[in-house]
């Protein structure tokens, strides 16, 4: 439901933006409409005891700008941006109290070695910026502002070299490492299927600078560097989850939560930087 609402919100915003911009653009030459592509560094940044491998991503978008004078303009746009990261842990363990298939309380324990998790996100970002540019056919420009990002997709995949699970029953002072059908076993080369990753709205500061070259009476090409830095945690950590979830109804089928929703990570932010190319009509 969350993703559906975000898709609808994003589609409505883009439709309204394009309709307004195209109508006013035809009437006022103080306005500029541009298309852009950017990348390649785009990833999730967070605090963790594991090793983060920042991934790559790309963005494509539209921007509408209104010139207050020949040097200063304000703009709003819509961009689709992808993000990816890998995180690796040599060793993780945990334990918590739950119930088994016979409704008896016990302590579920797990130990994972060489865990690797791949994370991918897709966002529709709405940048609101102010831009300065100096006079001339070749212009230096500097833009800054904020971006509001709406999550439209998210997934993670988990792999472990070994996972050992057991059940400790304090009432009997015994720890069981089997049988497998009870959810207790030592398993090599564990691979979990791709699962959904739900994230919150992102707020980011954005900066862009470079050169703007006029290539016609009404067209220009921008070549610049950009940086988007997330200002908020995009994960809901009010209820931290366990990495391995025990299911008393089907004990043999364990569920693996993302490390982003566990105490092993915190302060998850979106970061993107690299080269941005824009083609503009004014």
N, C-alpha and C positions, 0 to 999 in steps of 0.2 A: 504494500500500500504506500509506503514511504517513497519508493522509487517512482511509482505511478504519479503521485502528487508532484514530485520534483520534475518529471518529464513534462507534465501539463503546465506547470508554472514557467518552466524554461521556454516552451514553445510559445506560450502567450506573450511573454516578454519580448522574444525575438520578433514575433509578428507585429506587435505594436510598435516596436522600435523601428523596424524597416518601413512600415507604412508611414509613420510620422516623418522619418528622415527623407524618404523619397519624395513625398509630397512637398515638403518645405524646400528641399534641395533644388527642385525645378523652379522655384520662385525666388530664391535668394542666393546670390553668388558668394555670400560671406560664409557659406557652409561647405563642408568637405565630407565626402564619403570615401572610406578606404577599406580595403580587404588586406588581411595579413596572414602570414604563417610564421611560426617561431619554434625554437628548440635549441639544443636537444636535451638539456639537463632539466629533469622534472621528477621530483621524488618526494617521499614521505620522510620527514626528519623527526626524530624522537629520542628520548633518553631511554637507554636500555643497558643491561649487562652483557648483551650479545654484540655481535659484530654486524654493523649495518653496511650493506653494499648499495649505494644510491643508484637508482636506475635512470632511464631516459624516458622522455615523453615529447609529444608535439602538441601544438595548438594551431587552430585556424579560427579566424574571426572577422567580424565587421565592426567598423567604428564610424560614428557620426560626430563631427566637430563643428562648433560655431565660433567664428572669429569675432572677438570683441574689438580687436583692431588688427593691423597687419602682423603683429608680433605675438599676440596672445590669443589662445583659443581654449574653449572648454569642450570636453568630449565625453561620450557615453557609448558603450558597445556591448557586444556579446561574443564570447569566445568559447570554443570547446577545447578543453585541455585534458591530457592524460598524464598520469603519474604512476611510477612504479618503484618499488624497493624490494630488496631481499634482506632478511636478517638471519644470522646463524648463531646457534648456541651449541657449545660443546657438551654441556650437561645441564639438565633441568630436572627438578623433582618437586613433588607436592603431595599433600595429603589433606583429606577432609572427611567429615562424618556424613554418611548417607545410609540408605537401607538397601538390603539385597532383595532377591526375588521372593523370599519368604517373609519379607517385611521385618527382618531383624537388623538392628543397628550395627554398623561396623565402620571402620576407618579405611577408606579407599586410598591406596598409595600408588604413586607412579614415579618412574625414573626414565628419562629420555636422554639418549646420547646422539650427538651430531644432528641436531634438529635444524632444518632449513625451511623458511617460509617465504613464499613469493607473494607480494601484495600489489594489486593493480586497482587504480581508481580512475573514474572519468567524471569531470566536473564541467558545468556550464558556468563560466565566470562573467560577471558584469562589471567592467572597469569604468570608473568615473575619474576623469583626469583633467588637469590643466596643463597646457603646453606652451612653451616659449620657443620662438624661432627668430633668428636675425634676418635682415633683408638680404636680397640678392637671389640669383638663379640657383646657387648652391648655398644651402642654409644649414647652420648648426641648430639642432633642436634638443630640448630637454623637457621631458614630461614626467609628472608625478601625480599620485593619487591613491585611490583605494580600489580593491576588487572584492566583490561579494560572490562567493562560489556556491553553487547548488549541486549536490551530489546526484548523479544520474546513473552511475554504475560503480560496482566495487566487488572484488573477489580476492580470495587467498587460497593458496595451495600449500599443503604441509607434507614434509618428508622427514623421516627419522631413521637413523641407522639401526637403532634398537629401542624398543619400548618394553619395559618390565612393569607389570601391574600386579598388585597383591592386595589382600584384604586382611586387616588386623582386627580381631574380635577381642576387645579388652575384657569382656565378661568371661572369656575362656583363656585369656592370655596366650593366644595363638595367632600366628600370621600365616595365611594361606597363599601359596604361589601357584595354585591350580585348584580345580580344573579349568580348562580354557573356556568351557561353556558358561562358567560362572563369571567370566571376565578377568580371570587371573592367569597371566602367561608372560613369557618372554618371547617377543616377536622381532625378527630382523626385517630390515628394509620395509618399514611401514610407509605407505603412501595414501594420503587422504585425497578424495576427489575435490575438485574446485568447489568452493562454497562462497555464499554471498558475504560481503563485508559492508556493513551499514555505518555510515559516517554522517556527521552533522554539517551544517552550513559553515563555510570557511570565510574568514575575513582576512584580507592581506593588504600590505602596503606594496605599491608597484612603482617602479622607476624605469625610465627608458631614455636613452640619449644616442645621438648619432648624426647622420647627415641626411638632408632632404634635397634631392636634385630635381629641378623642373625639367620635364621631358616633352612638353607640349604646351599649348595655350592654356589648357585646363588640367593637365595631369602631372603628377609628381611621383617619384620613387623614394621611399624611406629605406635606409640601411642603418640599423642601430643595434645596440646592446640593451638587454632588459634584465630586470630582477624583480621577481614577485616573492615576498616573504610573508608566510602565514603569521597572523597575530593571535590565533586562538587554537585551543586543543579541539580537534575534530572528532574525538572519540568520547562517547558517553561512559565515564568511568564511575558513575554513582554506584554501580553494582558490579564490581570486578568478578570476572568469571574464572573458573578453573581451566587450565590448559586441556586436560583430559576429562571429559564428562562421562560419568558412569550412568548407564541406563538400566534400572532394575528389571524393566519389562523384557528387554532384549540385552542381557549382559554382554554377549559376545560382540555386539555392535557398539563400540565406543565412539563418542563424538569428540572431535578435536576443534577447540575454539582457537580463534586467532590470538597470537601473542599480543596484539594491539589491545585486546579487551581483557587482558590479564594483568596482574601486578608486575609482570616482568618488563613492562614498558609504560611510559607516561609522557605527557606533553607532546602529542602527535600533531605536527604542523605540516603544511604543504609549502614546498619551495620549488621555484622554477627560475632558470636563468639561461642566457645564451644569446643567440642572434635572432633578430626580428626583421622581417622584410615586409614592407607595406607598399601597395599601389593605391594612389589616391586620385580622385577627381574633385575639382573645385569649380 
